[in-house]
Amino acid sequence: EARPTLVRHGASLGANSTVVCGVTIGRYAFVGAGAVITRDVPDHALVYGNPARQHGWVCECGEKLTAGLDCPACGLRYMRHGSGLARNA
């Protein structure tokens, strides 16, 4: 069965990553090289492996976020929003 696959704005897919049909890759999500994506990836999630698992969060600028959801490179702050993250106002 062919189902639509959606890669949202700002998402980055590493070389040789495989995405199963019907999956959504969230905004600014980062998929590591060679990852096998079998389920939806939340906004700003860092995923890699086979099957892909989440190993952290990434900023819009591409840097890994700290445990406090702050970006060490550009200073943006984030908060949990649904299954992903959103900019802190």
Beta strands, then each sheet from edge to edge (+ up, - down):
strand 1: 6-7
strand 2: 12-13
strand 3: 18-19
strand 4: 24-25
strand 5: 30-31
strand 6: 36-37
strand 7: 45-48
strand 8: 53-57
strand 9: 78-81
strand 10: 84-87
sheet 1: 1+ 4+
sheet 2: 2+ 5+ 7+ 8-
sheet 3: 3+ 6+
sheet 4: 9+ 10-
end
